Amino acid sequence: MSTMHDVAQRAGVSPKTVSRVVNGESGVSERTRRKVDAAIAELDFRPNPIARNLRTGRTGLVGLALPHLSQPFYAELAEAIMREAERHDLTVLTELTGGVAEAELALVSEHGPYLAGLLMYPVGLSDEQARSVAQAVPTVFMSERAYEAPVDRVAMANREGVRAMVSHMASLGYTRIAALGADHTGRPERAAAHLRLDGYRDGLSDAGLPYLPELVCEVGTPDWDRQHGAEATRGLIERGVPFDALVAFADALALGALHAVQEADLTIPDQVAVAGFDDLDDARYACPSLTSIAPGTAQIAREALALLNDRMALTAPQNTGRLVVADFDLMARESTLGGVAAWRTA
């Protein structure tokens, strides 16, 4: 690959002159500019936009901090953000934090000086740490947890989405609707679980159904994955707790639940209806296809980049954080509708 020094040698000018031409700066004669342009074309020189921006102090580099990519939701969110960032001529540097505060802070200390902005899905940060991150670099959180700090945040309609799902199941005649993925610890990093459990309660209340603790399942881990979804569902079945529907707080949990229900020779949805939250690509191709809440992943990416652009342009309010809650859709499929899903699916 040709370098700026190669171009300078071919054109008979200094590397500084090549830099001025590449960056569109003044102070270069038209004759010299043509010589440099010709050398660039001959050598197929392609300037590195990140390196150039680092030198000029105008980086187009945005950090994206996610707990991990093992949960499909985070992978789909990362893809949506990268697509949206490309529309804004921004380059995304993705870092995995494991949901640990030390790693979330290290990202800022190590990369902050050359980041134009930061999109973070924080898990371990305290309120004070969140404040320090926002002070160090223009920041937008994608988080269900509300921080006592002036940080912009984009969130899902967690409570409203699960409420709509329970109402959907109740409207189909299901009366013993289990919840999968609850958390009773009160830990702030489990805010999504708390909000979705509140939505579950709301939906039962709307339908005139009682809240029964024996139908509420914790998964014993912050990782909402297939394995823990299957294990929790098996436990519910083995305890002999009667239930005719199950709303999982994540699609990964629901996909594990589908496996466990079928493993127990129960038909879906005739004997047990199953639904999730996230509307992953896997949900559409599960067997049966999975009813799910689509949380507006593309909108989350759009709104997060819009807020971040305001922060980077210094046009956002400096002493207050803004909140955007994405719209959601209930995607009704075979796991609750059975054979009629083909004409009732959104």
Contacts in CASP RR format, 6 or more apart in sequence:
PFRMAT RR
TARGET T0000
AUTHOR 0000-0000-0000
METHOD contacts of the structure
MODEL  1
MSTMHDVAQRAGVSPKTVSRVVNGESGVSERTRRKVDAAIAELDFRPNPI
ARNLRTGRTGLVGLALPHLSQPFYAELAEAIMREAERHDLTVLTELTGGV
AEAELALVSEHGPYLAGLLMYPVGLSDEQARSVAQAVPTVFMSERAYEAP
VDRVAMANREGVRAMVSHMASLGYTRIAALGADHTGRPERAAAHLRLDGY
RDGLSDAGLPYLPELVCEVGTPDWDRQHGAEATRGLIERGVPFDALVAFA
DALALGALHAVQEADLTIPDQVAVAGFDDLDDARYACPSLTSIAPGTAQI
AREALALLNDRMALTAPQNTGRLVVADFDLMARESTLGGVAAWRTA
1 46 0 8 1.000
2 43 0 8 1.000
2 44 0 8 1.000
2 45 0 8 1.000
2 46 0 8 1.000
3 45 0 8 1.000
4 15 0 8 1.000
4 18 0 8 1.000
4 19 0 8 1.000
4 22 0 8 1.000
4 45 0 8 1.000
4 47 0 8 1.000
5 15 0 8 1.000
6 43 0 8 1.000
6 45 0 8 1.000
7 18 0 8 1.000
7 36 0 8 1.000
7 39 0 8 1.000
7 40 0 8 1.000
7 43 0 8 1.000
7 45 0 8 1.000
8 14 0 8 1.000
8 15 0 8 1.000
8 17 0 8 1.000
8 18 0 8 1.000
8 39 0 8 1.000
10 39 0 8 1.000
10 42 0 8 1.000
10 43 0 8 1.000
11 17 0 8 1.000
11 18 0 8 1.000
11 32 0 8 1.000
11 35 0 8 1.000
11 36 0 8 1.000
11 38 0 8 1.000
11 39 0 8 1.000
12 35 0 8 1.000
13 32 0 8 1.000
13 35 0 8 1.000
13 36 0 8 1.000
17 28 0 8 1.000
17 32 0 8 1.000
17 36 0 8 1.000
18 36 0 8 1.000
18 39 0 8 1.000
19 25 0 8 1.000
20 26 0 8 1.000
20 27 0 8 1.000
20 28 0 8 1.000
21 28 0 8 1.000
21 32 0 8 1.000
21 33 0 8 1.000
21 36 0 8 1.000
21 37 0 8 1.000
21 40 0 8 1.000
22 40 0 8 1.000
22 47 0 8 1.000
22 52 0 8 1.000
23 52 0 8 1.000
23 56 0 8 1.000
28 36 0 8 1.000
39 45 0 8 1.000
49 60 0 8 1.000
49 91 0 8 1.000
50 59 0 8 1.000
50 60 0 8 1.000
50 61 0 8 1.000
50 91 0 8 1.000
53 59 0 8 1.000
53 60 0 8 1.000
53 61 0 8 1.000
54 61 0 8 1.000
54 114 0 8 1.000
58 116 0 8 1.000
59 114 0 8 1.000
59 115 0 8 1.000
59 116 0 8 1.000
60 89 0 8 1.000
60 90 0 8 1.000
60 91 0 8 1.000
60 116 0 8 1.000
61 90 0 8 1.000
61 91 0 8 1.000
61 92 0 8 1.000
61 93 0 8 1.000
61 114 0 8 1.000
61 115 0 8 1.000
61 116 0 8 1.000
61 117 0 8 1.000
62 85 0 8 1.000
62 90 0 8 1.000
62 91 0 8 1.000
62 92 0 8 1.000
62 93 0 8 1.000
62 115 0 8 1.000
62 116 0 8 1.000
62 117 0 8 1.000
62 118 0 8 1.000
62 119 0 8 1.000
62 308 0 8 1.000
63 92 0 8 1.000
63 93 0 8 1.000
63 94 0 8 1.000
63 95 0 8 1.000
63 107 0 8 1.000
63 111 0 8 1.000
63 115 0 8 1.000
63 117 0 8 1.000
63 118 0 8 1.000
63 119 0 8 1.000
64 78 0 8 1.000
64 81 0 8 1.000
64 82 0 8 1.000
64 92 0 8 1.000
64 93 0 8 1.000
64 94 0 8 1.000
64 95 0 8 1.000
64 118 0 8 1.000
64 119 0 8 1.000
64 120 0 8 1.000
65 95 0 8 1.000
65 96 0 8 1.000
65 97 0 8 1.000
65 104 0 8 1.000
65 107 0 8 1.000
65 118 0 8 1.000
65 119 0 8 1.000
65 120 0 8 1.000
65 121 0 8 1.000
65 122 0 8 1.000
66 74 0 8 1.000
66 77 0 8 1.000
66 78 0 8 1.000
66 94 0 8 1.000
66 95 0 8 1.000
66 96 0 8 1.000
66 97 0 8 1.000
66 121 0 8 1.000
67 74 0 8 1.000
67 96 0 8 1.000
67 97 0 8 1.000
67 98 0 8 1.000
67 99 0 8 1.000
67 121 0 8 1.000
67 123 0 8 1.000
68 74 0 8 1.000
68 96 0 8 1.000
68 98 0 8 1.000
68 99 0 8 1.000
69 75 0 8 1.000
69 78 0 8 1.000
69 96 0 8 1.000
70 223 0 8 1.000
70 225 0 8 1.000
71 223 0 8 1.000
71 224 0 8 1.000
71 225 0 8 1.000
71 250 0 8 1.000
71 252 0 8 1.000
72 251 0 8 1.000
72 252 0 8 1.000
72 278 0 8 1.000
72 280 0 8 1.000
72 281 0 8 1.000
72 282 0 8 1.000
73 250 0 8 1.000
73 251 0 8 1.000
73 252 0 8 1.000
73 278 0 8 1.000
73 280 0 8 1.000
73 297 0 8 1.000
74 121 0 8 1.000
76 278 0 8 1.000
76 280 0 8 1.000
76 281 0 8 1.000
76 297 0 8 1.000
77 121 0 8 1.000
77 142 0 8 1.000
77 297 0 8 1.000
77 300 0 8 1.000
77 301 0 8 1.000
78 94 0 8 1.000
80 297 0 8 1.000
80 298 0 8 1.000
80 300 0 8 1.000
80 301 0 8 1.000
81 92 0 8 1.000
81 119 0 8 1.000
81 301 0 8 1.000
81 304 0 8 1.000
81 305 0 8 1.000
82 92 0 8 1.000
83 301 0 8 1.000
84 298 0 8 1.000
84 301 0 8 1.000
84 302 0 8 1.000
84 304 0 8 1.000
84 305 0 8 1.000
85 91 0 8 1.000
85 92 0 8 1.000
85 305 0 8 1.000
87 305 0 8 1.000
88 305 0 8 1.000
88 309 0 8 1.000
90 116 0 8 1.000
90 305 0 8 1.000
93 111 0 8 1.000
93 115 0 8 1.000
95 107 0 8 1.000
95 111 0 8 1.000
96 103 0 8 1.000
97 103 0 8 1.000
97 104 0 8 1.000
97 107 0 8 1.000
97 123 0 8 1.000
98 123 0 8 1.000
99 122 0 8 1.000
99 123 0 8 1.000
99 124 0 8 1.000
99 189 0 8 1.000
100 123 0 8 1.000
100 124 0 8 1.000
101 123 0 8 1.000
101 124 0 8 1.000
101 125 0 8 1.000
101 126 0 8 1.000
101 129 0 8 1.000
104 120 0 8 1.000
104 122 0 8 1.000
104 123 0 8 1.000
104 124 0 8 1.000
104 125 0 8 1.000
104 129 0 8 1.000
104 133 0 8 1.000
105 125 0 8 1.000
105 129 0 8 1.000
105 132 0 8 1.000
105 133 0 8 1.000
107 118 0 8 1.000
107 120 0 8 1.000
108 118 0 8 1.000
108 132 0 8 1.000
108 133 0 8 1.000
108 136 0 8 1.000
108 137 0 8 1.000
109 136 0 8 1.000
112 118 0 8 1.000
112 136 0 8 1.000
112 137 0 8 1.000
115 137 0 8 1.000
116 138 0 8 1.000
116 312 0 8 1.000
117 137 0 8 1.000
117 138 0 8 1.000
117 139 0 8 1.000
117 308 0 8 1.000
117 311 0 8 1.000
117 312 0 8 1.000
118 133 0 8 1.000
118 137 0 8 1.000
118 138 0 8 1.000
118 139 0 8 1.000
118 140 0 8 1.000
118 308 0 8 1.000
119 139 0 8 1.000
119 140 0 8 1.000
119 142 0 8 1.000
119 304 0 8 1.000
119 305 0 8 1.000
119 308 0 8 1.000
120 133 0 8 1.000
120 139 0 8 1.000
120 140 0 8 1.000
120 141 0 8 1.000
120 142 0 8 1.000
120 143 0 8 1.000
121 141 0 8 1.000
121 142 0 8 1.000
121 143 0 8 1.000
122 130 0 8 1.000
122 133 0 8 1.000
122 141 0 8 1.000
122 143 0 8 1.000
122 145 0 8 1.000
122 147 0 8 1.000
123 189 0 8 1.000
123 222 0 8 1.000
124 189 0 8 1.000
125 133 0 8 1.000
125 147 0 8 1.000
127 147 0 8 1.000
127 148 0 8 1.000
127 149 0 8 1.000
128 149 0 8 1.000
130 141 0 8 1.000
130 147 0 8 1.000
130 149 0 8 1.000
130 151 0 8 1.000
131 147 0 8 1.000
131 149 0 8 1.000
131 150 0 8 1.000
131 151 0 8 1.000
133 139 0 8 1.000
133 151 0 8 1.000
134 149 0 8 1.000
134 150 0 8 1.000
134 151 0 8 1.000
138 308 0 8 1.000
138 311 0 8 1.000
138 312 0 8 1.000
139 151 0 8 1.000
139 152 0 8 1.000
139 308 0 8 1.000
139 311 0 8 1.000
140 151 0 8 1.000
140 152 0 8 1.000
140 153 0 8 1.000
140 154 0 8 1.000
140 304 0 8 1.000
140 307 0 8 1.000
140 308 0 8 1.000
140 311 0 8 1.000
141 147 0 8 1.000
141 151 0 8 1.000
141 152 0 8 1.000
141 153 0 8 1.000
141 154 0 8 1.000
142 153 0 8 1.000
142 154 0 8 1.000
142 155 0 8 1.000
142 300 0 8 1.000
142 304 0 8 1.000
143 153 0 8 1.000
143 155 0 8 1.000
143 191 0 8 1.000
144 155 0 8 1.000
144 156 0 8 1.000
144 158 0 8 1.000
144 191 0 8 1.000
144 192 0 8 1.000
144 195 0 8 1.000
145 188 0 8 1.000
145 189 0 8 1.000
145 191 0 8 1.000
146 153 0 8 1.000
146 191 0 8 1.000
146 323 0 8 1.000
147 153 0 8 1.000
150 317 0 8 1.000
150 318 0 8 1.000
150 319 0 8 1.000
150 320 0 8 1.000
150 321 0 8 1.000
151 321 0 8 1.000
152 307 0 8 1.000
152 308 0 8 1.000
152 311 0 8 1.000
152 316 0 8 1.000
152 321 0 8 1.000
152 322 0 8 1.000
152 323 0 8 1.000
153 321 0 8 1.000
153 322 0 8 1.000
153 323 0 8 1.000
153 324 0 8 1.000
154 300 0 8 1.000
154 303 0 8 1.000
154 304 0 8 1.000
154 307 0 8 1.000
154 323 0 8 1.000
154 324 0 8 1.000
154 325 0 8 1.000
154 326 0 8 1.000
155 323 0 8 1.000
155 324 0 8 1.000
155 325 0 8 1.000
155 326 0 8 1.000
156 192 0 8 1.000
156 295 0 8 1.000
156 296 0 8 1.000
156 300 0 8 1.000
156 325 0 8 1.000
156 326 0 8 1.000
156 328 0 8 1.000
157 295 0 8 1.000
157 325 0 8 1.000
157 326 0 8 1.000
157 327 0 8 1.000
157 328 0 8 1.000
158 192 0 8 1.000
158 195 0 8 1.000
158 196 0 8 1.000
158 199 0 8 1.000
159 195 0 8 1.000
159 196 0 8 1.000
159 198 0 8 1.000
159 199 0 8 1.000
159 202 0 8 1.000
160 199 0 8 1.000
160 328 0 8 1.000
161 199 0 8 1.000
161 277 0 8 1.000
161 293 0 8 1.000
161 295 0 8 1.000
161 328 0 8 1.000
161 330 0 8 1.000
162 195 0 8 1.000
162 196 0 8 1.000
162 197 0 8 1.000
162 199 0 8 1.000
162 200 0 8 1.000
162 202 0 8 1.000
162 203 0 8 1.000
162 247 0 8 1.000
162 249 0 8 1.000
162 277 0 8 1.000
162 293 0 8 1.000
163 199 0 8 1.000
163 200 0 8 1.000
163 202 0 8 1.000
163 203 0 8 1.000
163 206 0 8 1.000
164 293 0 8 1.000
164 328 0 8 1.000
164 330 0 8 1.000
165 247 0 8 1.000
165 275 0 8 1.000
165 276 0 8 1.000
165 277 0 8 1.000
165 291 0 8 1.000
165 293 0 8 1.000
165 330 0 8 1.000
166 177 0 8 1.000
166 199 0 8 1.000
166 200 0 8 1.000
166 202 0 8 1.000
166 203 0 8 1.000
166 204 0 8 1.000
166 206 0 8 1.000
166 207 0 8 1.000
166 247 0 8 1.000
167 203 0 8 1.000
167 206 0 8 1.000
167 207 0 8 1.000
168 275 0 8 1.000
168 291 0 8 1.000
168 330 0 8 1.000
168 332 0 8 1.000
168 336 0 8 1.000
169 177 0 8 1.000
169 245 0 8 1.000
169 247 0 8 1.000
169 273 0 8 1.000
169 275 0 8 1.000
169 336 0 8 1.000
170 177 0 8 1.000
170 203 0 8 1.000
170 204 0 8 1.000
170 206 0 8 1.000
170 207 0 8 1.000
170 208 0 8 1.000
170 209 0 8 1.000
171 207 0 8 1.000
172 269 0 8 1.000
172 273 0 8 1.000
172 336 0 8 1.000
172 337 0 8 1.000
174 244 0 8 1.000
174 245 0 8 1.000
174 273 0 8 1.000
175 209 0 8 1.000
175 244 0 8 1.000
176 212 0 8 1.000
176 215 0 8 1.000
176 242 0 8 1.000
176 243 0 8 1.000
176 244 0 8 1.000
176 245 0 8 1.000
177 200 0 8 1.000
177 204 0 8 1.000
177 209 0 8 1.000
177 215 0 8 1.000
177 243 0 8 1.000
177 244 0 8 1.000
177 245 0 8 1.000
177 246 0 8 1.000
177 247 0 8 1.000
178 215 0 8 1.000
178 216 0 8 1.000
178 217 0 8 1.000
178 236 0 8 1.000
178 241 0 8 1.000
178 243 0 8 1.000
178 245 0 8 1.000
178 246 0 8 1.000
178 247 0 8 1.000
179 197 0 8 1.000
179 200 0 8 1.000
179 215 0 8 1.000
179 216 0 8 1.000
179 217 0 8 1.000
179 246 0 8 1.000
179 247 0 8 1.000
179 249 0 8 1.000
180 217 0 8 1.000
180 219 0 8 1.000
180 229 0 8 1.000
180 232 0 8 1.000
180 233 0 8 1.000
180 246 0 8 1.000
180 247 0 8 1.000
180 248 0 8 1.000
180 249 0 8 1.000
180 253 0 8 1.000
180 254 0 8 1.000
180 257 0 8 1.000
181 193 0 8 1.000
181 196 0 8 1.000
181 217 0 8 1.000
181 218 0 8 1.000
181 219 0 8 1.000
181 224 0 8 1.000
181 229 0 8 1.000
181 232 0 8 1.000
181 248 0 8 1.000
181 249 0 8 1.000
181 250 0 8 1.000
181 253 0 8 1.000
182 193 0 8 1.000
182 197 0 8 1.000
182 200 0 8 1.000
182 216 0 8 1.000
182 217 0 8 1.000
182 218 0 8 1.000
182 249 0 8 1.000
183 190 0 8 1.000
183 193 0 8 1.000
183 194 0 8 1.000
183 197 0 8 1.000
183 218 0 8 1.000
184 218 0 8 1.000
186 194 0 8 1.000
189 222 0 8 1.000
190 222 0 8 1.000
192 249 0 8 1.000
193 249 0 8 1.000
196 249 0 8 1.000
196 277 0 8 1.000
197 216 0 8 1.000
197 249 0 8 1.000
200 216 0 8 1.000
200 247 0 8 1.000
201 211 0 8 1.000
203 209 0 8 1.000
204 210 0 8 1.000
204 211 0 8 1.000
205 211 0 8 1.000
214 239 0 8 1.000
214 241 0 8 1.000
215 236 0 8 1.000
215 241 0 8 1.000
215 243 0 8 1.000
217 232 0 8 1.000
217 233 0 8 1.000
217 235 0 8 1.000
217 236 0 8 1.000
218 232 0 8 1.000
219 228 0 8 1.000
219 229 0 8 1.000
219 231 0 8 1.000
219 232 0 8 1.000
219 253 0 8 1.000
220 228 0 8 1.000
221 228 0 8 1.000
224 249 0 8 1.000
224 250 0 8 1.000
224 252 0 8 1.000
224 253 0 8 1.000
225 252 0 8 1.000
225 253 0 8 1.000
226 252 0 8 1.000
226 253 0 8 1.000
226 255 0 8 1.000
226 256 0 8 1.000
226 259 0 8 1.000
227 256 0 8 1.000
228 253 0 8 1.000
229 248 0 8 1.000
229 252 0 8 1.000
229 253 0 8 1.000
229 254 0 8 1.000
229 256 0 8 1.000
229 257 0 8 1.000
229 260 0 8 1.000
230 256 0 8 1.000
230 257 0 8 1.000
230 259 0 8 1.000
230 260 0 8 1.000
230 263 0 8 1.000
231 260 0 8 1.000
232 253 0 8 1.000
232 257 0 8 1.000
233 246 0 8 1.000
233 256 0 8 1.000
233 257 0 8 1.000
233 260 0 8 1.000
233 261 0 8 1.000
234 260 0 8 1.000
234 263 0 8 1.000
234 264 0 8 1.000
236 243 0 8 1.000
236 246 0 8 1.000
237 260 0 8 1.000
237 261 0 8 1.000
237 264 0 8 1.000
237 266 0 8 1.000
243 272 0 8 1.000
244 271 0 8 1.000
244 272 0 8 1.000
244 273 0 8 1.000
245 269 0 8 1.000
245 272 0 8 1.000
245 273 0 8 1.000
245 274 0 8 1.000
245 275 0 8 1.000
245 336 0 8 1.000
246 254 0 8 1.000
246 257 0 8 1.000
246 261 0 8 1.000
246 272 0 8 1.000
246 273 0 8 1.000
246 274 0 8 1.000
246 275 0 8 1.000
247 275 0 8 1.000
247 276 0 8 1.000
247 277 0 8 1.000
248 254 0 8 1.000
248 257 0 8 1.000
248 274 0 8 1.000
248 275 0 8 1.000
248 276 0 8 1.000
248 277 0 8 1.000
249 276 0 8 1.000
249 277 0 8 1.000
250 276 0 8 1.000
250 277 0 8 1.000
250 278 0 8 1.000
251 276 0 8 1.000
251 277 0 8 1.000
251 278 0 8 1.000
251 279 0 8 1.000
251 280 0 8 1.000
251 282 0 8 1.000
251 283 0 8 1.000
251 290 0 8 1.000
251 292 0 8 1.000
252 278 0 8 1.000
252 280 0 8 1.000
253 276 0 8 1.000
254 274 0 8 1.000
254 275 0 8 1.000
254 276 0 8 1.000
254 277 0 8 1.000
254 283 0 8 1.000
254 290 0 8 1.000
254 292 0 8 1.000
254 335 0 8 1.000
255 282 0 8 1.000
255 283 0 8 1.000
255 286 0 8 1.000
255 290 0 8 1.000
257 274 0 8 1.000
258 268 0 8 1.000
258 274 0 8 1.000
258 286 0 8 1.000
258 288 0 8 1.000
258 290 0 8 1.000
258 335 0 8 1.000
261 268 0 8 1.000
261 272 0 8 1.000
261 274 0 8 1.000
262 268 0 8 1.000
266 272 0 8 1.000
268 274 0 8 1.000
268 288 0 8 1.000
268 334 0 8 1.000
268 335 0 8 1.000
268 338 0 8 1.000
269 288 0 8 1.000
269 334 0 8 1.000
269 335 0 8 1.000
269 336 0 8 1.000
269 337 0 8 1.000
269 338 0 8 1.000
270 338 0 8 1.000
273 291 0 8 1.000
273 335 0 8 1.000
273 336 0 8 1.000
274 290 0 8 1.000
274 291 0 8 1.000
274 335 0 8 1.000
274 336 0 8 1.000
275 290 0 8 1.000
275 291 0 8 1.000
275 292 0 8 1.000
275 293 0 8 1.000
275 335 0 8 1.000
275 336 0 8 1.000
276 283 0 8 1.000
276 290 0 8 1.000
276 291 0 8 1.000
276 292 0 8 1.000
276 293 0 8 1.000
277 292 0 8 1.000
277 293 0 8 1.000
277 295 0 8 1.000
278 292 0 8 1.000
278 293 0 8 1.000
278 294 0 8 1.000
278 295 0 8 1.000
279 292 0 8 1.000
279 293 0 8 1.000
279 294 0 8 1.000
279 295 0 8 1.000
279 297 0 8 1.000
279 329 0 8 1.000
279 331 0 8 1.000
280 292 0 8 1.000
282 290 0 8 1.000
283 289 0 8 1.000
283 290 0 8 1.000
283 292 0 8 1.000
283 331 0 8 1.000
283 333 0 8 1.000
284 290 0 8 1.000
284 333 0 8 1.000
286 335 0 8 1.000
288 333 0 8 1.000
288 334 0 8 1.000
288 335 0 8 1.000
288 338 0 8 1.000
288 341 0 8 1.000
289 333 0 8 1.000
289 334 0 8 1.000
289 335 0 8 1.000
289 341 0 8 1.000
289 345 0 8 1.000
290 333 0 8 1.000
290 334 0 8 1.000
290 335 0 8 1.000
291 330 0 8 1.000
291 331 0 8 1.000
291 332 0 8 1.000
291 333 0 8 1.000
291 334 0 8 1.000
291 335 0 8 1.000
291 336 0 8 1.000
291 337 0 8 1.000
292 331 0 8 1.000
292 333 0 8 1.000
293 328 0 8 1.000
293 329 0 8 1.000
293 330 0 8 1.000
293 331 0 8 1.000
294 328 0 8 1.000
294 329 0 8 1.000
294 330 0 8 1.000
294 331 0 8 1.000
295 326 0 8 1.000
295 328 0 8 1.000
296 326 0 8 1.000
296 327 0 8 1.000
296 328 0 8 1.000
296 329 0 8 1.000
299 326 0 8 1.000
299 327 0 8 1.000
300 326 0 8 1.000
303 324 0 8 1.000
303 326 0 8 1.000
307 316 0 8 1.000
307 322 0 8 1.000
307 324 0 8 1.000
310 316 0 8 1.000
316 322 0 8 1.000
329 346 0 8 1.000
330 346 0 8 1.000
331 345 0 8 1.000
331 346 0 8 1.000
332 341 0 8 1.000
332 344 0 8 1.000
332 345 0 8 1.000
332 346 0 8 1.000
333 341 0 8 1.000
333 345 0 8 1.000
334 341 0 8 1.000
337 344 0 8 1.000
337 345 0 8 1.000
END
